[in-house]
Amino acid sequence: MSARITASIYTSHVPAIGVAMDLGKTGEPYWQPLFAGYEPAREWIASHMPDVVILVYNDHGNAFSLEMIPTFALGMAPSYEPADEGWGARPVPNVDGHPALSAHIAQSVIQQDFDLTLVNDMLVDHGLTVPLSIMFGQPDAWPCRVVPLAVNVVQYPVPSGRRCLQLGRAIRRAVERFDDDLDIQVWGTGGMSHQLQGPRAGLINQPWDTAFMDRLIADPVGLADMPHIDYLREAGSEGIELVMWLIARGAMADCADAAGGADLAGGADAAGGAGRAAPSVAHRLYHVPASNTAVGQLILEDRS
């Protein structure tokens, strides 16, 4: 049996969520409602444990500085250490990678005309470790291996939603050609609406966030055409992180093209995977605020 993508998970990666866990504050009145909201997701993952997570996130100036900002950077290493983000590294386990799967994805995706930066030594920050903590709690070791995929949503120009959806589809084609028997999930992280500076600092747009989640489920191809200015105007300067959710969504069966082409324009490609079932919603959460950010979480199960 070859590798297969069985689900996608979408979640905010607010650094304060990790701090709340690290300092034992999850039961405090401010945090308790959010962590209660995470419990169904943790119950779900306990019975749907993947072998590998392809985790899409953005680095926050720890692995990459403004001197070098790759658009798409794929981790190739056997392990990744948590970064010191200015207050010490998070007290979480090192992340075990899957170099063979990373190498296969790199080969396949680059042959599909995506220019990936391949990173053999990389620190991972809260963008990657907080989603793991949200889903798995505080274990002595993470229960699955992780292939990190860092996306530039920090310095413009950033990739379009359309390009992100295409990359997710290319990743699915790569996974389906990997011979090992692996249960793989793709996680898209970041968002939801928030702005960290300027006159609109603290912006939260609940109606827009809710509509974004609705469209992500039902109309990912249409959502992928949303221009960057809409993210900025409606979801704040950091809301652009939500384009990363489209990579995970593109990896689901109903977005896969029947012919195996990489272009979204025209025919079966534009409509999604011909004859492939839409995913089912296993969990959905929206909560405000966590720090100064709207928090979203969604689990979609592949029914193909």
N, C-alpha and C positions, 0 to 999 in steps of 0.2 A: 504494500500500500504506500502511496506517495504522501507527501505532506499536504495539509489542507488547512484552510482558514475557516474556523468554526464560529467566530464571533468578532465583533468590534466593540470597543469600549471608548467612551468619550467623557472626559472629565477635566475640570479646572485643576490647575496645579499651584494654587495660591501658597506662597511660602509660609504664611502664618499658620496654615493648617498643619504643616509639618512641625512647626515650633510648638503648637498646642499639644501635639502628640508627644514630642520629645520632652516637654516639661510637665507632662501629666495633667493637662488642663482640659481634657476632652469632656469631663463631667461638669465643668463650670457652666453657669446659666447661659453665658454667651455662646459657648461652643456645643453644648449638649444637643440642641435641636439639629444641628448640622450632622453630627456624628451618628445620631439616631437615624437620620436619613440615609446614611451610608450602610446601615446594617443589612438591608435587603441585597445590596450589591456584594457585600462580603459573604452572605449566605449563598448567593448565586455562584460566586467564584469558587467556593469550597466544593461545589458539586460539578463545576465545569473547569477544573484546573488545567491550564494549557501546559504544554511542554516548553513553548517559547512564546514570548511576547515581542512583537515588533513595535517599539514604543516611539511614537512621533512626538517630539517636544522641541522647545527652543532653548538654546543656551543663553544665559544671562551675563555674558562677559567673563566666564570662568574657563571654559575650554578654548574659547576664541575671543580675541579682543578686537577692537576697531581696526587693528592692523591687518586682520585677515578674517573675512566673514564669508564662508561658503554658503551658497544657497541651499544645497542639500548635502549633508555630511553623514555618511554611514559608518557606524562603529564596526571595526573588524577584529577587535581584541578579544582575548579569552576572559578578561575581567576589567572592571571599571571601578575606580575609587570615587567616593563622594568628595566633592570639591569643598574647600574652605571658602565660604561666600562672604567672609568678613567678620564672622562671629564664631569661627570654628566649623569644621565639617560636621554634618548631621551624624548623630550616633546610630547609624543604620549600617547593615551589612554591605560589603562590596557586592557589586552586581556581576553575576556570571554571564559572559557572553556566549555566542555560538558561532565561532569563526567559520565553520564549514558552511553554515547557512548564510552568513554574511557574505562570504566569497561567492556563493551561488547567486545571491540576489544582486551583488555588484555586477557579475558577469552578465546576467540576464537583463537587468535594467539598463545597463550601459549599452548593450546591443539593441535595446529598444529606443536608443537615441536620447537617454537622459544622461547628463554629465554630473555624476556623483563625485564628491570629494571623499576619498577613502581614508579613514583615520585609524591608525594602528595603536595609538596611545592617547587616551582621552579621559579627562575627569568629567563626571556627571554631576549636575547641580540639582536644585529643587525641582526644576522642570521635569526631571525623570524620577527622582526619588520620592517626591510627594505623591504622585499617582500610585506608585508601588505601595506606599504606606496606607493610602486611602483604601486600597483593595485588600491588602494582606495584613494590615496591622503592624505589629512590632516583633517579627520573628527573629530568631538567631541567624537564619539564612533565608534569602528569598526563595520561594518554593518553585520557581521556574527560571529558565534562562531568558536573557533579554538581548535583542538586537536594537541598539539605539539608532534613531534616525533624527538628527538635528536639522531644523529648518530655520532659515533666517527670516524672522519676522520682527527684527530689531532695527535694522538699518535699511532704509529704502535704497534701491527698489527691492521689493519682496515678491515672491512668486504669486501668481494669480491663483484664484480658487480653481479655475479650469485646469491649470497645470498641476495643482495638487491632486485633483480628482484623477487626472491621467496617471500620475505617479502611483496612486493607490491601485489603479487597474494594472499597471505594469508590475507592481509587487505581487499581486495575486497570480498573474501569469507565471512569475518566477517561482512562487511557492508551489504551484501545481505541477511544476517540472522538477521538483526536488524529490529524490527517490526515498529519503528516509521517512519512516512512519512517524510523523509529528503532528500534534494538535497545536495549531498556531492561532493566536489572536493578534489583531492589530489595534493599538490604542492611539487615539488622537487626543492631545491634551492642550491646555491653555484656555484663556477666556474665563467667564463670558464677558459681558460689557464691563469695562473699567478704564479709568484714566488716572494716571499716577501723578500728573503734574499740570500746571497751568490753571487758568480760570475754571476749567471743567473738571478739576481733580475730584474724584469721588463719584463721577457719573455712573449711574446704573439705569439701564433701560429695559425693564422687565418685559413689556410687550414685544419689543424687538427680539430679545433673547428667546422668548417663547415661540415666536414665529420662526426664528432661525432653526430651533429644534424640530418644529413641525416640518419645515421644508427639508431639513437634513434627512428625516425619515422618509418622506413621501416624494420629494422632488429634488434629489441631489444634483442631477444634471442641470436643472434650471438654477439652483442655488449657486452652482459653480460659476455662473456667469455674472454674479453680483460684483460690481466694481469695487475697488479698494475704498473709494471715497464714501461709499455707503457704510462700510465698516467703521470708518473714522467718524463720520457724522453721527451715526446712530449708536455705536458701541464704544466710542472713545478711542484714544490713540493706541491703547493696548488691546482693544477688541479685535485687532487684525490677527491676533493669535488664532482665531477661530478658523482661519483657512486650513490649519493643520488638521482639523476634524475631517476635512474633505479627503485627506489622504486615507484615513481609516475607512471612510464611507466608500471611497472608490474601490477598496479591496473586497467589498461584499459582492456576492454572486450576481445580484440584479444590476450592478454597474458594469460587470464584465461584458466585453463585446463577444459576440458569437464567432467572429472571424479571427480574432486574435490580433487585430490591428491596434496601433497605439493612438490613433486620431479619434477625437470625439465628434468630428464634423460629419454629419450625414448618415443616413441609413440606420442600421441596427445599432451602430456605435452611439448615435445621438440619443436613441431611446433607451439605452442600457442593454443588459444582457437579454437577448431574445429567449423567451421561454423559461427564464430563471426566476425563481420565486423571490419576492421581496422579503427582507428579513423581518423577524418578529421582534417586538419590543419586550424585553425581559425586565427592564427597570428604567424608570425615569425620575429624576430629581431636579428641582430648582429651589435655590435657597438664597436669600439676601438678608444681611450682608455677611461676608466672611472677610475680615479686615475691611478694605474699601472696595470689595469686588463682589459681583454676582457669581454664584457657583452653580454650575450645571453638571449633571451626570446622566449618561444614557448608556444602556447595554442593548445591542442588537444581536440577535442570534441568526446565523446563516441557516436557511431552510433548504439549501440546494442539495 
